[in-house]
Amino acid sequence: MKKTFAFSPDEMNGIVEETYSKIIRECKKLIKETNCPDEQVVALLSVIASNFAPITDKEKI
């Protein structure tokens, strides 16, 4: 069984919160500068998230 991961309280109040704030700020900047809809930002974030998703073995599916 895979061990679950959790950020520590210090990380949650530090690097995690900072990273979240930076991502939100940059997404708002993208919307302001390009006038793109929220859905386009969601699509971009989905592509970024897919870079961190686990790779599955097609034979096991």
C-alpha positions as CSV (number, residue, x, y, z in Angstrom):
1,M,0.0,0.0,0.0
2,K,1.2,3.5,-0.9
3,K,2.0,5.8,2.0
4,T,-0.2,8.9,1.9
5,F,1.4,12.3,1.9
6,A,0.4,15.4,3.8
7,F,2.0,18.8,4.1
8,S,3.0,19.7,7.6
9,P,1.3,22.7,9.2
10,D,4.4,24.8,8.8
11,E,4.5,23.9,5.0
12,M,0.7,24.7,4.7
13,N,1.2,28.1,6.3
14,G,4.5,28.7,4.4
15,I,5.4,27.4,0.9
16,V,2.0,25.9,0.1
17,E,0.1,29.1,0.9
18,E,2.8,31.2,-1.0
19,T,2.5,28.9,-4.0
20,Y,-1.3,29.1,-4.0
21,S,-1.2,32.9,-3.8
22,K,1.3,33.1,-6.7
23,I,-0.7,30.8,-8.9
24,I,-4.0,32.8,-8.3
25,R,-2.2,36.1,-8.8
26,E,-0.7,34.9,-12.1
27,C,-4.0,33.5,-13.3
28,K,-5.7,36.9,-12.6
29,K,-2.9,38.6,-14.5
30,L,-3.4,36.3,-17.4
31,I,-7.1,37.1,-17.5
32,K,-6.5,40.8,-17.2
33,E,-3.8,40.9,-19.9
34,T,-5.5,38.6,-22.4
35,N,-9.2,39.1,-21.5
36,C,-9.6,35.3,-21.7
37,P,-12.5,33.6,-20.0
38,D,-12.1,31.7,-16.7
39,E,-12.7,28.5,-18.7
40,Q,-9.5,29.1,-20.6
41,V,-7.6,29.4,-17.3
42,V,-9.1,26.2,-16.1
43,A,-8.1,24.4,-19.3
44,L,-4.5,25.7,-18.8
45,L,-4.4,24.6,-15.2
46,S,-5.7,21.2,-16.3
47,V,-2.8,20.8,-18.8
48,I,-0.4,21.9,-16.1
49,A,-1.9,19.4,-13.6
50,S,-1.6,16.6,-16.1
51,N,2.2,17.0,-16.0
52,F,2.0,15.9,-12.3
53,A,-0.5,13.1,-12.7
54,P,0.8,9.6,-12.3
55,I,1.5,7.7,-15.5
56,T,-0.7,4.6,-15.8
57,D,0.4,1.4,-17.6
58,K,-2.1,0.9,-20.5
59,E,-1.8,-2.8,-20.1
60,K,-3.1,-2.6,-16.5
61,I,-6.2,-0.6,-17.5
